Amino acid sequence: MQVLFYFIHSALFYCIHFNKSVYNKYVVNKANCIKQLHKNLVDTMAKVDGKTVKVGNTVCFKSDFEQCGTITKIQGDKLTLENPDGFGGDYLRYATTTVEDARDCWLD
């Protein structure tokens, strides 16, 4: 383990002092990696009724009448909801998935 740490430390030292372009690429890649991790974290959670919800949670919404669905995907404030039996009403009639704003949903 110490040898691996020493190797990594030596490689970074070399990049910093002898090859600025490689180091700059490392910094850019690290920043992009952090942005992607943050995006993935944001896209796995949303706020409904002031509480954090994740994929797999059940929330309710109103489309013609009150109905509920399980969250299958989160993109920002948009929740993709699924009901295997299908949603009801004139607008969603028989659809098994719908996309709703998190602010228009509530916890049951």
Secondary structure, DSSP 8 states (H G I E B T S, - for coil): -HHHHHHHHHHHHHHHHH-HHHHHHHHHHHHHHHHHHHHHHHTTEEEETTEEEETT-EEEEESSSEEEEEEEEEETTEEEEE-TT---HHHHTT-SEEEEEGGGEEE-
